[in-house]
């Protein structure tokens, strides 16, 4: 009985510590989003089309070399994540990287890439593990994850804070109910 009580108390604490507030885009955010939307097609990655169930998510990512702090120009990147139901639905069984929702692209001369997808769903028994897997080719390490502040509890945030391969993105909302995030990623080589 005692362990059930502590489990319920822990779940309540983790859930209550999540800041689920999603603010609206500022004028500056709108200008930045517009710039990302106008990137050339090779710098845009469409993972989920308009017919994919789930809340649309727009990622405005800028990648930098962690040592030199210079933008990663022409950097090849791939992404994959779960559906809104929290399933990967891999093409190759037992290989999540072949998830149905996946895509890739290349950064522009300023290290930017624009990604159109949906907010990934939670999977398993947790309600604070929504993230997007990101592979940066030729980086060491090459695997990085993008987590979302509004869907990360205190335990998840501690894990992210202690890792060089996990980034915490703050979600904002535009007038069309799209979620948007602006994230600078510092990558090791």
DOVEX-429004 format. One record per residue (C-alpha): x, y, z; residue number from 1. Coordinates in nm, 2 decimals, padded with zeros to 4 digits, always signed. Example, Ala and Ser with C-alpha at 12.3 -4.5 7.8 and 13.67 -1.06 7.14 Angstrom:
! residues 2
<<+01.23,-00.45,+00.78>,1>
<<+01.37,-00.11,+00.71>,2>
END
This chain:
! residues 189
<<+00.00,+00.00,+00.00>,1>
<<+00.28,+00.23,+00.09>,2>
<<+00.46,+00.19,-00.25>,3>
<<+00.13,+00.26,-00.43>,4>
<<+00.09,+00.58,-00.23>,5>
<<+00.45,+00.69,-00.31>,6>
<<+00.40,+00.61,-00.68>,7>
<<+00.08,+00.81,-00.70>,8>
<<+00.25,+01.10,-00.51>,9>
<<+00.55,+01.09,-00.74>,10>
<<+00.32,+01.10,-01.05>,11>
<<+00.13,+01.39,-00.91>,12>
<<+00.44,+01.58,-00.83>,13>
<<+00.59,+01.52,-01.17>,14>
<<+00.27,+01.62,-01.35>,15>
<<+00.21,+01.93,-01.13>,16>
<<+00.57,+02.05,-01.19>,17>
<<+00.52,+02.08,-01.57>,18>
<<+00.46,+02.43,-01.70>,19>
<<+00.20,+02.37,-01.97>,20>
<<+00.15,+02.74,-02.05>,21>
<<+00.20,+02.81,-02.42>,22>
<<+00.23,+03.18,-02.50>,23>
<<+00.14,+03.34,-02.83>,24>
<<+00.40,+03.44,-03.09>,25>
<<+00.56,+03.78,-03.03>,26>
<<+00.61,+04.02,-03.32>,27>
<<+00.98,+03.92,-03.33>,28>
<<+00.88,+03.55,-03.33>,29>
<<+00.65,+03.62,-03.63>,30>
<<+00.93,+03.78,-03.82>,31>
<<+01.17,+03.49,-03.75>,32>
<<+00.91,+03.23,-03.84>,33>
<<+00.85,+03.41,-04.17>,34>
<<+01.22,+03.40,-04.24>,35>
<<+01.23,+03.03,-04.18>,36>
<<+00.92,+02.96,-04.39>,37>
<<+01.10,+03.14,-04.68>,38>
<<+01.41,+02.91,-04.67>,39>
<<+01.49,+02.73,-05.00>,40>
<<+01.33,+02.38,-05.03>,41>
<<+01.66,+02.20,-04.95>,42>
<<+01.65,+02.37,-04.61>,43>
<<+01.29,+02.26,-04.53>,44>
<<+01.20,+01.92,-04.40>,45>
<<+00.83,+01.81,-04.41>,46>
<<+00.78,+01.51,-04.18>,47>
<<+00.40,+01.52,-04.15>,48>
<<+00.16,+01.65,-04.41>,49>
<<-00.17,+01.84,-04.34>,50>
<<-00.36,+01.51,-04.33>,51>
<<-00.16,+01.37,-04.04>,52>
<<-00.36,+01.36,-03.72>,53>
<<-00.22,+01.58,-03.44>,54>
<<-00.14,+01.93,-03.36>,55>
<<+00.09,+02.09,-03.63>,56>
<<+00.44,+02.17,-03.51>,57>
<<+00.69,+02.40,-03.68>,58>
<<+01.05,+02.38,-03.57>,59>
<<+01.29,+02.67,-03.65>,60>
<<+01.62,+02.52,-03.58>,61>
<<+01.97,+02.67,-03.60>,62>
<<+02.27,+02.45,-03.56>,63>
<<+02.61,+02.56,-03.44>,64>
<<+02.95,+02.39,-03.40>,65>
<<+02.98,+02.37,-03.02>,66>
<<+03.36,+02.44,-03.02>,67>
<<+03.38,+02.72,-03.27>,68>
<<+03.03,+02.86,-03.22>,69>
<<+03.00,+02.90,-03.60>,70>
<<+02.68,+02.81,-03.78>,71>
<<+02.68,+02.46,-03.93>,72>
<<+02.64,+02.54,-04.30>,73>
<<+02.53,+02.25,-04.54>,74>
<<+02.49,+02.01,-04.25>,75>
<<+02.27,+01.70,-04.32>,76>
<<+02.02,+01.62,-04.05>,77>
<<+01.75,+01.36,-04.01>,78>
<<+01.45,+01.35,-03.78>,79>
<<+01.20,+01.09,-03.66>,80>
<<+00.93,+01.07,-03.39>,81>
<<+00.61,+00.90,-03.27>,82>
<<+00.26,+00.97,-03.41>,83>
<<+00.02,+01.16,-03.20>,84>
<<-00.08,+00.82,-03.04>,85>
<<+00.28,+00.76,-02.93>,86>
<<+00.37,+00.49,-03.18>,87>
<<+00.67,+00.49,-03.40>,88>
<<+00.53,+00.25,-03.66>,89>
<<+00.87,+00.16,-03.79>,90>
<<+00.91,+00.03,-04.15>,91>
<<+01.18,-00.21,-04.02>,92>
<<+01.05,-00.38,-03.70>,93>
<<+01.26,-00.31,-03.39>,94>
<<+01.43,-00.01,-03.56>,95>
<<+01.26,+00.31,-03.44>,96>
<<+01.48,+00.52,-03.67>,97>
<<+01.27,+00.39,-03.96>,98>
<<+00.96,+00.54,-03.80>,99>
<<+00.67,+00.63,-04.03>,100>
<<+00.71,+01.00,-03.93>,101>
<<+01.06,+01.08,-04.05>,102>
<<+01.25,+01.32,-04.28>,103>
<<+01.58,+01.48,-04.35>,104>
<<+01.72,+01.81,-04.48>,105>
<<+02.03,+02.03,-04.50>,106>
<<+02.10,+02.35,-04.31>,107>
<<+02.15,+02.68,-04.50>,108>
<<+02.46,+02.90,-04.48>,109>
<<+02.34,+03.03,-04.14>,110>
<<+02.29,+02.68,-04.00>,111>
<<+01.91,+02.70,-04.02>,112>
<<+01.66,+02.43,-04.11>,113>
<<+01.28,+02.45,-04.10>,114>
<<+01.08,+02.14,-04.00>,115>
<<+00.70,+02.09,-04.05>,116>
<<+00.55,+01.80,-03.85>,117>
<<+00.31,+01.73,-03.56>,118>
<<+00.36,+01.73,-03.19>,119>
<<+00.48,+01.37,-03.10>,120>
<<+00.26,+01.18,-02.86>,121>
<<+00.37,+01.03,-02.53>,122>
<<+00.45,+00.66,-02.53>,123>
<<+00.46,+00.40,-02.27>,124>
<<+00.32,+00.48,-01.93>,125>
<<+00.48,+00.83,-01.91>,126>
<<+00.31,+01.16,-01.99>,127>
<<+00.63,+01.36,-02.01>,128>
<<+00.84,+01.21,-02.28>,129>
<<+00.74,+01.38,-02.61>,130>
<<+01.05,+01.43,-02.82>,131>
<<+01.20,+01.43,-03.17>,132>
<<+01.50,+01.22,-03.25>,133>
<<+01.76,+01.41,-03.44>,134>
<<+02.07,+01.27,-03.62>,135>
<<+02.34,+01.51,-03.72>,136>
<<+02.56,+01.34,-03.98>,137>
<<+02.94,+01.33,-03.91>,138>
<<+02.89,+01.48,-03.56>,139>
<<+03.03,+01.29,-03.26>,140>
<<+02.79,+01.20,-03.11>,141>
<<+02.55,+01.21,-03.39>,142>
<<+02.23,+01.15,-03.20>,143>
<<+02.04,+01.43,-03.03>,144>
<<+01.68,+01.47,-02.90>,145>
<<+01.45,+01.77,-02.89>,146>
<<+01.22,+01.77,-02.59>,147>
<<+00.94,+02.02,-02.51>,148>
<<+00.93,+02.23,-02.20>,149>
<<+00.55,+02.21,-02.17>,150>
<<+00.57,+01.82,-02.19>,151>
<<+00.87,+01.76,-01.97>,152>
<<+00.83,+01.70,-01.59>,153>
<<+01.09,+01.77,-01.33>,154>
<<+01.26,+01.43,-01.37>,155>
<<+01.28,+01.48,-01.75>,156>
<<+01.42,+01.83,-01.71>,157>
<<+01.69,+01.70,-01.48>,158>
<<+01.79,+01.44,-01.73>,159>
<<+01.79,+01.69,-02.01>,160>
<<+02.00,+01.94,-01.81>,161>
<<+02.26,+01.68,-01.74>,162>
<<+02.30,+01.58,-02.11>,163>
<<+02.49,+01.73,-02.40>,164>
<<+02.26,+01.54,-02.64>,165>
<<+01.92,+01.66,-02.53>,166>
<<+01.77,+02.00,-02.59>,167>
<<+01.46,+02.16,-02.42>,168>
<<+01.25,+02.36,-02.66>,169>
<<+00.98,+02.62,-02.55>,170>
<<+00.66,+02.59,-02.75>,171>
<<+00.47,+02.90,-02.86>,172>
<<+00.14,+02.92,-03.06>,173>
<<+00.06,+03.11,-03.38>,174>
<<-00.29,+03.24,-03.48>,175>
<<-00.36,+02.91,-03.67>,176>
<<-00.32,+02.69,-03.37>,177>
<<+00.02,+02.57,-03.49>,178>
<<+00.28,+02.51,-03.22>,179>
<<+00.62,+02.67,-03.30>,180>
<<+00.96,+02.65,-03.14>,181>
<<+01.28,+02.84,-03.20>,182>
<<+01.59,+02.64,-03.09>,183>
<<+01.96,+02.69,-03.12>,184>
<<+02.14,+02.35,-03.11>,185>
<<+02.51,+02.33,-03.03>,186>
<<+02.66,+02.02,-03.18>,187>
<<+02.99,+01.84,-03.11>,188>
<<+03.23,+01.72,-03.38>,189>
END
